[in-house]
Amino acid sequence: MRWRLIVDGAGRGAHNMAVDEALVEAVDRGESPPVLRLYRWRPACLSLGFAQPYAAADATFCAAHGVDVVRRPTGGRAVLHHFEQTYCVLARLGEHPFSTDLQAAYRGICEALVAGLRTLGAPAGMAGAPSGGHIKPTEAVPCFIGPASGEVVAGGRKLIGSAMRRHNRSILQHGSLLEDWDGRLQAGCLGLDDDSSLRPAVTTLRDLLGTPPDPETLAAALVAGFEATFGVELEPSRLGEAERARAAFLARERYGHERWTVHRDRGLPPS
């Protein structure tokens, strides 16, 4: 079975979220096979989970430091996208290699990420159930404060923070693989004095490998992990014309608009 592989450069937060949604729509309509998309962010961007209040972000600090604020289509908590590789998987449930079990799909994707990271020598693994209980998604704490069950960790510290959303018969799962850490920016975007409550819970590829791999090497490792885990072939691809048009519309009218970012209103004008 062949999947599409889309490796994008760095883009703004609204664009990145819009492309993810445009792709899951195409997959769900049967117009596209499953997709693995790898991308980055420029400028740095704080993303909020769809249920989080906008006040979870320190909007004044973010504006002063050139950090975008966007709201994801997925749940969970705030993530600062800065020194990282982001992945996104779009696939239909009930079709190879996924069953209709959402948790099984989530874990399978994380297993593929672990397999790829291990080819680089990173001691990645999967987290068990959290001992301190689950944190409500509306709390103004960052995603990387602690691992959820099934997330990718190394040495008990979170390495990748992931979130999933179901779209009709399909899934959109995306997540952030930490390459490095900027404690001042991480803390400031959330209105914290410092990162002392954050840093002990996370690890990065720099921590684990000394130097993060270059983007091409990292992408190749992740691709290998997905191909080996799911028995698929990832074929380089790019957005089609209809997908680009839909993404541009969503970036303008949803992810780049305060109607959604601030007020959580998913309404859209006619396209």
C-alpha positions in Angstrom: 0.0 0.0 0.0 1.2 3.5 -0.8 0.8 6.6 1.3 1.5 10.2 0.3 4.6 11.8 1.9 4.4 15.6 2.0 7.6 17.3 3.4 6.9 21.0 3.7 9.2 23.8 4.7 8.5 26.2 7.6 5.1 28.0 7.5 2.9 30.2 9.6 0.7 28.6 12.2 -2.6 29.3 10.4 -1.2 27.8 7.2 0.0 24.7 8.9 -3.3 24.0 10.6 -5.3 24.8 7.4 -3.2 22.3 5.4 -3.7 19.6 8.0 -7.5 20.1 7.8 -7.6 20.3 4.0 -5.8 17.0 3.8 -8.0 15.1 6.2 -11.0 16.3 4.3 -9.5 15.0 1.1 -8.6 11.7 2.7 -12.1 11.3 4.2 -13.7 11.9 0.8 -11.6 9.1 -0.7 -9.8 11.6 -2.9 -6.4 10.8 -1.3 -4.7 7.8 0.2 -3.3 8.2 3.8 -0.8 11.0 4.2 2.3 11.5 6.4 3.1 15.2 6.4 6.3 16.6 8.0 6.6 20.4 8.5 8.0 23.2 10.6 6.9 26.7 11.8 8.1 30.2 11.0 7.8 32.3 13.0 7.5 30.4 16.3 3.9 29.8 17.1 1.9 28.9 20.3 -1.0 26.6 19.4 -3.9 26.1 21.7 -6.1 23.0 22.0 -9.6 23.6 20.5 -11.2 23.7 23.9 -8.7 25.9 25.7 -9.6 29.5 26.5 -7.6 32.1 24.6 -6.4 33.4 28.0 -4.1 30.4 28.2 -1.7 32.3 26.0 0.1 35.5 27.1 -0.9 37.3 24.0 1.0 40.5 25.0 4.3 38.5 25.4 3.7 36.6 22.2 3.1 39.8 20.2 6.1 41.5 21.6 8.4 38.5 20.8 7.0 37.8 17.3 5.2 34.6 18.2 2.0 33.7 16.4 -1.0 32.3 18.3 -3.2 29.7 16.6 -5.9 27.3 17.7 -5.5 23.7 16.6 -8.4 21.5 15.3 -7.3 18.9 17.9 -7.7 18.9 21.6 -5.1 19.0 24.3 -3.1 21.8 25.7 -0.8 24.6 24.6 2.3 23.9 22.6 5.0 26.3 21.6 6.2 25.3 18.1 9.8 26.5 17.9 12.7 24.0 17.8 10.8 21.0 16.6 9.8 18.7 13.8 6.1 18.4 13.4 4.4 15.4 12.0 0.8 14.8 10.8 -1.0 11.6 9.8 -4.3 11.6 7.9 -5.9 8.3 7.3 -9.3 6.5 7.2 -10.4 4.3 10.0 -11.3 0.7 9.2 -8.9 0.6 6.3 -5.4 -0.9 6.3 -3.4 -0.4 8.5 -6.0 1.0 11.0 -9.0 -0.5 12.6 -11.9 1.6 13.9 -10.3 1.8 17.3 -9.0 5.4 17.9 -6.7 4.5 20.7 -5.1 1.7 18.7 -4.5 4.1 15.8 -3.0 6.6 18.2 -0.6 4.0 19.7 0.3 2.6 16.3 1.3 6.1 15.0 3.4 6.6 18.2 5.0 3.2 17.7 6.0 4.3 14.2 7.6 7.4 15.6 9.5 5.4 18.2 10.8 3.0 15.5 12.1 6.0 13.4 13.7 7.6 16.4 15.5 4.5 17.4 17.2 4.3 14.0 18.9 7.5 15.0 20.0 6.1 18.4 17.4 7.9 20.4 16.2 5.8 23.4 12.6 6.5 22.7 9.7 4.5 24.1 6.0 4.7 25.0 4.6 6.1 28.2 2.2 4.2 30.4 -0.8 5.6 32.2 -0.1 8.9 34.1 0.3 8.4 37.8 -0.9 11.8 38.8 -4.2 11.7 36.9 -5.2 13.5 33.7 -5.0 17.2 33.3 -8.1 19.0 32.0 -7.6 20.4 28.5 -8.9 23.8 29.6 -6.1 24.2 32.2 -3.5 26.9 31.2 -0.6 24.4 31.3 1.5 23.3 28.3 1.2 20.0 26.5 4.7 19.0 27.5 4.1 19.3 31.3 3.8 15.5 31.4 3.2 12.5 29.1 -0.2 10.9 28.5 -0.6 7.2 28.1 0.9 6.0 24.8 2.9 9.1 24.1 6.5 9.1 23.0 9.0 9.5 25.9 12.7 8.9 26.6 13.9 8.3 30.2 10.3 9.0 31.4 10.3 12.5 30.0 8.1 13.5 27.1 9.8 13.8 23.7 6.8 14.1 21.4 3.4 15.7 22.3 0.6 14.4 20.1 -3.1 15.1 19.6 -5.8 13.4 17.5 -9.2 14.4 16.1 -11.7 12.3 14.3 -13.1 13.7 11.1 -16.1 11.5 10.0 -14.5 8.2 9.1 -10.9 9.5 9.3 -8.3 10.7 11.8 -6.0 13.7 11.9 -3.2 13.1 14.3 -0.3 15.6 14.6 2.4 16.2 17.1 5.6 18.0 18.0 9.0 16.3 18.3 11.3 18.5 20.4 14.7 19.1 18.9 15.8 21.7 21.4 14.4 24.0 24.1 14.1 27.8 24.6 13.0 28.1 28.2 12.5 31.8 28.2 10.2 31.7 25.2 8.4 28.6 26.5 7.6 30.2 29.8 6.8 33.7 28.5 4.2 32.6 26.0 2.3 31.0 28.9 2.7 33.9 31.3 5.2 32.0 33.6 8.2 33.6 35.3 10.5 30.8 34.2 10.5 27.3 32.8 11.3 25.5 36.1 7.9 23.8 36.1 8.3 22.7 32.5 11.9 21.6 31.8 12.1 18.6 34.1 9.1 17.0 32.4 10.6 17.1 28.8 13.6 15.9 26.9 14.9 16.9 23.5 16.9 15.3 20.7 19.8 17.6 21.7 19.6 16.1 25.2 19.5 12.6 23.9 21.9 12.8 20.9 24.2 15.7 21.7 23.3 17.4 18.4 19.9 17.2 16.7 20.0 15.5 13.3 19.6 17.7 10.3 16.0 18.0 9.0 16.6 15.7 6.0 18.1 12.9 8.2 15.4 13.2 10.8 12.6 13.1 8.1 14.2 10.0 6.5 14.3 8.3 9.9 10.6 9.0 10.6 9.7 7.8 7.1 11.6 4.6 7.7 9.7 4.1 11.0 6.3 4.5 9.3 7.2 2.2 6.4 8.5 -0.5 8.7 5.7 -0.3 11.3 2.8 -0.2 8.9 4.2 -2.1 5.9 3.5 0.8 3.5 5.5 2.7 0.9 5.7 6.5 1.3 5.6 8.2 -2.0 6.7 11.9 -2.2 3.8 14.2 -3.0 2.6 17.7 -2.8 -0.8 19.4 -2.4 -3.1 19.3 -5.3 -4.8 22.4 -6.7 -8.1 21.8 -4.8 -6.2 21.0 -1.6 -4.2 24.3 -1.9 -7.3 26.3 -2.5 -9.1 24.8 0.4 -6.1 25.3 2.7 -5.8 29.0 1.7 -9.5 29.5 2.5 -9.2 27.8 5.9 -6.1 29.7 6.7 -7.8 33.0 5.9 -11.3 32.3 7.3 -10.6 29.9 10.3 -7.1 29.5 11.5 -6.0 33.1 10.8 -9.2 34.6 12.0 -10.1 35.7 15.6 -13.5 34.2 15.1 -11.9 30.8 15.7 -8.6 31.6 17.4 -10.1 33.8 20.1 -13.8 32.8 20.3 -13.7 29.1 19.2 -16.4 29.7 16.6 -16.0 27.1 13.8 -18.4 28.9 11.5 -17.2 29.8 8.0 -18.5 32.1 5.3 -19.4 30.6 1.9 -16.3 29.5 0.1 
